[in-house]
Amino acid sequence: MEDFMCNVLVMGKTGTGKSTLLNYICDADLAQTGTGKPVTGEGIYDYVVKINNQDVRIYDSWGIEAGKVDRWKELISKSLKDHGAQKSIQDWFHSVIYCIQAGGGRVEDIDVEIIRQFLSDGYKITIVLTKADQVDENEEATMKKVISSELCGKAGNLSKRLNIVATCAEKKITRSGETHPFGKEEVCNAILDGWRDTILERLPKHVIARVCEYLQTEMEGIKSRVLSREISGVAEDNAEIFSEIQRSISMLTRQIEKEIFPRILKEAAENCHKANMSLNAMLNTSSNSLKPARKNVPEDDSMPDWLVYVLIAFPTTWIGLGVIQVANFFKSRSEENIAQERQRISDYIDQITRDLIEKYKAQESIIAKQLRQSL
């Protein structure tokens, strides 16, 4: 079986000790360290490291700097898109670590904005309080409460996706004594927790995104094919075109039901099994949250009832609205009227596409339940 490599995105403001943390959890001098200045350059750089003798791909982001917040947000948004739910599961960010320096008792607005974005997108976030040796236990506990409150609000709806770990990543000798590193095991365990929760949370989004991506591509093909036909400037003359559109969409939705969805679901389940095998080996931890699912993946001809989508009955009476009910020879060949009819047909297909996408998206919770039962 091909190995499944865990992708870990690490973020944080410049000077929070992000690079030192990476060196600590990987037992190697892998990332440059510095004081108060960016050291990785503007970008997200990936490299493979060993954690418990298992390969892990680290995505080390450029530290957030004052005056360059907009540029940094643009970079992260692009990276999120490149690793989005529609991509293969192997290409996702499976765990996300956000570094905040312990002390101060508050989290800055830019931190809140970025972390909330990831939480809302279905990621499990581990906030690592770096340099935690600089605060006592009461200060650490207070900061954790403040962060949780700032990010999740009073209702705490997002708290289940948030984990906070305190660390000290390097040995220090001070006047008051010697400080030894701590928190490595907690961070490594958080990588596994983040992977498991992120996979389970985002997998239904992945399935729907893939289906909707296929739907949109095919609908554009239908539109291109239909609009290449000769179109009349009189609405009633185009009735056969709308019938063709409905026939094509009916065939497409049946194909998605019987072929596309089962294939995507099977691929997702197999990749989950690979991820489970590799990440359990990485952290030398047993986890039964995700079990091999190959035997439980439905075959193409036995899809569950909830997946049967009925083609929306779009009324066609609007075709004649605003059109004089006379088959005027000149009007039917008027460039302006033909252009209006072409646009009307295009809008019709676009509206069906949007409605079908919303219909698929509305099934996310049902798909999530089905996946959890089969995995």
N, C-alpha and C positions, 0 to 999 in steps of 0.2 A: 504493500500500500504506500502510495506517495505521502511523504510527510506533510503535515499542515503546520506552517510556521505562524506563530503568534505575532501580530503586529501591535506594538505598544507606542502610542503617541505621548510624548512628554512635552509639557508646556509650562510657562511661568515667566514672570518678569525677570529682567536682567538683575543679577546679584542675589537671587533667591537660593542659589546653591544647587541648581538643576544638574549641572555637569558633575559636581561632586557626588550627588546622589547616584547618578548613573555609574560612576566609577565604583561606588560602594556596593551597589546591588549586583554588579557584574564581576566583582573581584578583579578588576583590571583597570589600568590607566587608559581608558578608552576615549574620554571626552576632555577637551581642554578646559581648564578652569581659570577664572580671573576674578578680579574684584571691581565691581561697579562699572563694567564695560561689556559690550557684547563680544562673545568669543566664537560664535558659530557662523557669523555672517547672516545676511538676509536670505532666509530660506528654511526649508525643512530637509534635513539630511538624514538618510537612513543608513544603517550599518547593522550587520549581524553579530550578535554576541551569544555567549553561552550562559545559560542559567540552569544550574543542576544538570550540566552536560547536554542540555537541549538547546537547539538553535532558536533564537528569538530575534525578530527584526525590530530594532529601535528606530523610531522616527523622532529625531531630536530637533525641536523647533527653535528658531531664532528667538532670543529673549525679547520680551516686550520692552520697548524703550519709550521714554517721554518724548513726545513730538512725532513719533512714528506709529501711533496706535492705529490710525486708519490704514496705513500700509500693512500692518501686521494682520488686522482683521480681514483685509482683502486676501492676504496669503492663506489664512486659515479657511476662509470661505471656499476658495478654489480647491484647497486640499480636501475639504469635506465633500465637495462635488466629485473629485477624482476617486474618492473612496466611499461613494454614496451607496445607498441601499440597493440600487439597481445593479451594482457591480457584483462580481463573483464574491462569495463569502471569504475566500482567501485574500481578497484585496481590501477588506474592511480594516478599520482600526478596531481591534478586538478589546483592547484595554486603553484607557486614557488616564494619564497622571497629570495633575496640575499642581505645581509647586507654589506654595505661599510661605514666606518666612514667618516663623512663630514670633509672637510678640505683637504689640500694637493694639490687640483686642478688636481689630476690625478687618474687613476685606474691602478692597477698593472697587469702585464702580466698574472698571474695565474687567476685573476678575469676575464679578457677578455676571456681567453681560455675556462673557465668553462661556463660562461654565453653564449658565442657564441654556445657552444655545445647544450645547452638547446634551444636556439632560433632556431637553425638549425633543431632540432628534433620536432619543432612545438609547443613548450611551449610558453605561455605568461609569461614573467619574470617581476616581480616588484622589482626594486632595491630600498632598503630603505636606505636613508642617515641617519645613526644614529648619535646621539649627535650633531644634527644640530644647537643647541643653541650656539655652539662654533664658528659659522661662521655667517657673516652678509648676507643679502639678495643678494648682488652682488656676493659674494664668492660662495654662494649656486647656483645661476644661472650659473656662470662660470663652476662650477663642473658638473652640469647637461649637459651643452653643450659638455664638454670634454668627459664625459662618453658616450653620444649618438654618438659622432664622432668616439671614439675608438671602440665602439661595432658595429656600423651600417655602418661606412664608409661614404664617401661623397654622395653615391647614396641613403643611408638610406633605403635599401631594407628590413631590419629587424626592422626598427623603430616602425612599427605598432604592433610589439609583445613586445615592451619595455615600461615600465612605471616606472617613478622615483618619489619617495615620500620622503620628508624630515620629520624627526621626532625628538622629544626629549621625551624620555620614562620615565623620572623621575624628580621629583621636586628637584631643587638645590638652595642653598642659598650661594651666593658669596659676595665678597666685593662690587661689583657693583650693587647688588640687588638680587632679587629672580626670578628664572626661573620656569615656570610651564610647565608640559608636553603638547605636541601637536602632531598632526598627526595621532591619533588613528583612527578617522573616515575615513581618506584617506586610511590607510592601510587595514581596514576592507572592504572598497569599492573595493580596489585593489584585494582582495581575490575573490570577485564576478566577477570582470572584467577578472581576470586571469582564473577563472573556465570557464566562457562563451567562451572566445576566444580559450582557450586550447581545450575544447571539440569540437568546430566547426572546428578547424584546424586539430586535430588529428583523428577525427571520420572517415574520408575517409581512412586514413592510417590504422586504426583499422580494418575496413571492409576488406581491401585488405590483410593485414597481416594474418587475420583469414582464408581467402580464400586460400592464398598461403601456409599457414601452413597445411591446409587440403590437398591441392594439393600435397605437398611434401611427406606427409605421405602415401597417396594413390599411388603415383608414386614409392615410395620405395617398397610398397607391390607388384606392378606390376613387378618391377625389380626382387624381390626375387622369385616370382612365375615363371617368365620366365627362370631365371638362374638355377632353380631347374630341368629344363627339360634337356634331353640329347641333347648336342650341338655337331655339327660336326666341324671338322677342316677345312672344305671347305665352303666358304661363301655361294655359291648358295644353298647348302643343308639346310641353315637356313632361307630361304625366308619366310617360314610359320611362323617362330617365329616373324619376323618383321611385318607380317600381323596381328598377334595376338596382338602385341604391339599397333599398330594403332587402332585396334578395341577397345581395352581396354581403350585407351586414349580418343577416341571418346565418349564412354559411360561415362567416368569420367567427361569430360567437359560439357556434357548434364546434368549430375547430379548436377554439380556446378551451372549451369545456372538455373535449374528448382527447385532445393531443397536447396542447401547449401547457396548460396548467399541470397535468400529471407529470410531464417531463421536468418542468421547473421544480415542482415539489420533490421529485425523486432526487434531482441533483442537489437540492438544498439539504435534504436529509442525509445523503451520503457524505456531503462535506461536513455536516455537523458531527458525523461519526468519526471522520478523520481528525477533526479538531479536538474532539473528546479524547481520542487516543494519544495525540501528540502532547496536549497540554497537561494531561494527567502525568505523562512521563516527565514533562518539564519540571513540574513542581513536586514530583514524587508523591502525589496525592491521589487518593481514590475519590471519585465523584460519580454518583449515580443519577445526577440531574439530567444528563443526556445519555441515552442508551442507544446501542445500534438500532437503526430504524429500517434497514433494508427490507426486512420481512414484513414490515407494517405499512410500506408505501403502497397506496392503492394502485392497481393496474389501470391502464387506460380505459378499460371497458367497465370499471366498477367505481365510478366517482360518487362521492356522497351527495345526497339529495340537495344539501344547501348550496352546492356549486352550480346547480342548473339555473342558468340565467334566462329569463324570458325577454325577448326583444321588446323594447319599449314601443308602444303603439303611438307613433308620432302622427298627429293629424295632418292631413294634406290639404285641408280646406283653405289654409292660408295661401295656397298657390294662386288663387284667383283674387286675393285681396288687392285692391288698388289697381286692378287691371280691367280695362273696358272690355265687356264681354262681346267683342266683335273681332273676328279673325281678320284683322286688317293686314293686307298683303305688305304694305309699306312698313307698318309698325313692326311686323314680325322680322323684318330685315333691318330695322333701325339699329345702328351701332350702339346707341345709348341704351335702348331697351334690351338688346342682347347682353350688353355688359351688366345691366341690372339683374337679368335672369341668371347669368353666370355667377354673380355675387350671391344671389339668393340660394342657388344650389350649393355653393361653397359654404355659406353660413349654415345651411341645413346639415351638411355633413359634419361641420365643426361642432354644432350643438349636440348631435348624436354622440360624437366622440366624447365630449365633456360629460354628458349624462351617463354614458357607459363607464367612464373612468370613475365617476362618483359612485356608481353602483358597485363597482369592484372594491373601491376603497371602503365602502360601508361594511364590507364583509371582513374587515381586518380582525375584529375581535373573535369572530367565528373561526377564521383560519388559525388564529393564535391558539384557540382551544383545541382544535383538531390536531395541530402540530404538537402541542404539549402532550396530548394523549398518545401520539404515535412515536414520539422521541423517547 
